Amino acid sequence: MADMTETFSDQIMGFTLPGRSARGRVVRLEGVLDKVLSAHDYPAPITHLLGEALVLGSLMGGLLKGEHAQMTLQAQTNGGIVSLLVCDYRAGAVRGYCDFDDERLARLGANPSLSALFGKGYLTITFETEGRQRYQGIVPLEGDSLAEACEAYFSQSEQIPTLIRVASRAGAGGRMAAGLLVQHLADGEEGRERLHVRLDHPDWEHVAVLAGTISHEELLDPELSLEGIVWRLFHEEDEVRVMAGAELSRGCRCSSEHYATIIARFPPEEQQAMRNEDGIVVVDCAFCSRLFELAI
């Protein structure tokens, strides 16, 4: 890897292993994570869950090109303690929100499993390209983590062998969440047709074994740069290319103008039904927990 300024947090870093036909993304969230989570007083299990979702959104969204391309991750259940978990990514802007039953959650204890939180649910992942093409896949919320469900999405919907690792913690130093995503692209280049992609491809088996050695401690080590993580994993490869990705920010796109434009699309009688007794339409943004009063 060439000398460059090291990256530690709140920015995506991409890398490729040309000799192994693999690409990856690595990210660590700190300040951005705090800003997103501060919109609501989430209990610890939801903080952990949403932190994982925001890392996954950043890793997968970081695969897209173009300032208007967007990735949306949405987990829903029917009767689960967590009824809705949603986050999205667009050009480095991330946002997320979780709706849950507080009383039922309190009875679960400190570290509830994914199945305890969601019951029988499903995960929907939507990619919208710069050209406004939409690709969507739905997979069951199975396994021990959201990361496992995302791996299943890439395997089933995209047919791309993918390994994802995510870690998070909350302590005296603040919240932190981080993750690594590695994929096998059999022709060795992004954006071209993928041929003969197999989970048992020797190049992919080699890369997956190396990537799988990453520990939670390494992902969350504030003194270990993202470049350092990649170097630890793949320093014996003939060539490792790294490239700076998008700088991350809290990406709630709410504004009075935005909501006024949306409401203006409704028929007059529906707009009237939205008004309160003072003739004001009040919009509550779940992402940032702000109220917008619109006199329209």
N, C-alpha and C positions, 0 to 999 in steps of 0.2 A: 504494500500500500504506500502511496506517495505521502510525503509530509503534508499536513494540512492542519488547520485549526480543529481542535477536538470538540466533539459535541457531547453534552452531558444530559440535557433535559429539554422538554417542551419543543422538540424538533424531531422530525422523522429523518432517519438516515437509511439510504438504500445501499445495496451491495449486490454484486454478481460474482459468480464463480464460473468464468467462461469455460474452463477445462472440464467442469462437471455439469454444465447445462443447468445451472441453478441460479435463482435470484432470491433476494430477501429484503426484509425491512426490519428495523429495530427502533424502538421508541421508549422513552421514559417520561412520564408525566409528573409534574410537581405543581408549579404555580397555576397552570391551566386546570389541573384537576381540582385544586382548592376553589378556584373561581366557579367552576361548574357545580360542584357539590354545595357551595355556600348558598345557593338559591333556596335550598330547603334544609330543614333540620333532620337529615336522614339518620336513622339508627345505624350502628356499626355493620350489621349484615348487608344492608342496602348500600352503604358506602362502599363496601368491598365489591359487591355485585356490579354497581354502576361504574366503579373504577375499572373493573375488568372489561366491561362493555366499551368504555371510552378508549381503552388501549386497543381493543379489537377493531373499533371503528377507525382509529388512526392507522393501524397497520394495513387494513384492507383498503381504506380510502386512499392511502398513500400509493397504492398500485395504479390509481387512475391518473390520467394526464388531462390538463385543461382546467381553467379556472371555474368553469361552469359544471364540470363533472361532479357527481355526488354519489356517495354510498350511504345507504340507510340500513340499519340493523334494528329489527323489531321483534321482541319476544312477547307472546301473548298466551294466556291460559283461559280456561273456562272453569272458574271456581277456585283457582289457585290463590295462594296468599299474595303473590305478585301477579297482578292482573295485566300489567303492561310495563314493559321496559323498552325504551326507544332511544337511539342515539344516531347522529348522522355526522358526516364529514364532507366538507366542500372547501377545496383550496386552502387547507390548513386550519379551517374553522371547525371546531367540534362542539357539539352540545348533546345533552342527554337528560332524561327524566325517567323516574320510576314511580308507578302507582301501586300501592300495596295496602293490605289490611293490617294496621298497626297492632290491634289487639291479638290477632292470631299469630303475628310474627313474634310478639313478646313471649308467647308460650313455647317457642321453639328452642330457646337457649341462644348461646353466643355464636355458634358456628353451624348454622343449618345447612343441609346439603342442597344441591340444586333441585333434586326431586321434591324435597320438602317445601321449597319456595314456590315451585311452579306446578307441581303435580304433573298432569298430562298437558303439555303445552307444545308449542311449535315456534321455530325461529324462521323469520323471513328476512332474507338479505336481498337488497335491491341495488344494482349498479345502474346509474344513468350517465351515459357518456357525454362528452363535449357536444356531440351531434344530436343529443336528446334521444338516443336509443336507450331503451330500458331492458335490463336483464334481471330476472328475479328467480330466486330459488327458495324452496320451503323445506325444512328438515325438522324432524322431531327434536324436542329438547331432551336429549338423552345423554347419559354419561355423567361425569363428575363436574363438568365445568362448561361455561359458554364456549371456551376455546375448542373443546372437543366437538361441540355442535358445529362450529365454524369449519373445522377440519372435515367433518362429514359433508358440509355444503360443497366445499371445493372438490371433494372426491366424487360426489354424486352428480352435482349440477354442472360443474366446470370440468370434471375429469382431469384435475390437476393434483398430483400428489403434493400434499401440504403438511407441514409440521408447524404448530403454533404453541408457544409457551408464554404464559402470563403470570405475573406475580404482583402482589400489592401489600401494603402495610400502612398502619396509622400509628404514629408515636409522637414523642415529644418534639421531634424535628418536623412534624407535619405529615400530611398524607403523601404517598408516592405509589405509583403503579407503573409497570413496565412490561414490555413484551417483545418477542422475537417471532417472526414469520419467515419461513423458508419454503420455496417451491421448486419443483423440478419442471423445466421446460425442455423437452427432449431435443428440439432443434437448436437450442443454445442461444436463441435470440427472442426478445420480447416482441410481440406484435405480429409474429408470423404463425402460420398454421402449425399446430402441435401434432407431431406424428409419433406413434408408437410410445406413448407415455404409459409407463407401467410402474406399479408400486414396487415390483421386484427388479427394476432396472438397476444394474450394479452401481451406476453413478449416483442414483437417488438413494440407494441403500447406504452408500458411503456418507453422503451429505447428511442424511437423516440421523445416522448414528452419531456423527460429530455434533450436530445441532442439538440432539437430545441430551447431551451432557451438560448443557447450560443449567445452572442452579438458580433458585430464587434469590439467593444471596448475591450472586453476580449481577443479575438483572437490576437489583435494588441498591447496589453499591454506589453511593453518590460520587465516590472518587474514581470509579471505573468508567471511562468514556464509552460511548456507543461504538466508536472505532476500536477501542480496546476489547470490547466483547467479541466483535467479529474476528479480531486478530487472535484472541485466545482460542476460538473455535476452529479457525481455518488457516492458521499461519503456515501449515505444512503444504498447502496447496500451491501449485505453480503460479497462479495469479489470482489476486483478490482485488476487485475494483470497488471502491466506495464512492458514493456521491451524496452530497447534502440534499435533503428533501425539504419539504415545506416547514416553515416555522409555525408552531401551533398557537392557537388563541381560542378563547371561549367564543363560540360562533352563533349565539342567539341572534337571529335576524329580525326580531320583532321591532316594530315602530308603529306609531299612530298612522303614518302614511301607508304602511304595508297592510294593516288591518282595514283601513278605510277602503283601499282598493279591492280587497277581497269581499267586504260586505256590499260594496257597490254592485257586485255581480248578481246579488240576490234580487228577486222581484220586490217591488215596493211594499207589498203586504207582509212579506217575510221580514223585511227590514224593520217595519213598524212593530212586529211582534218581538223583535230583539230589544226594543227600547224599554228603559225602566220608566217609573212614574214621572221622572224629570225630563224624559225625552232623550236620555243619553244611552248609548250602547256601551256597555262595559265588557271589555275583553280581558280575560285572565290568561297570561302566557305561562303555561306549565313549566317551560324550560327555564325561565329566569325569575318566575314568581313575581311578575309585575302586572299591575292593573292599568289598562289603557281606557280612558273615557273619551268616547267619540261622539261629537255632536253632529250627526249626519242625518 
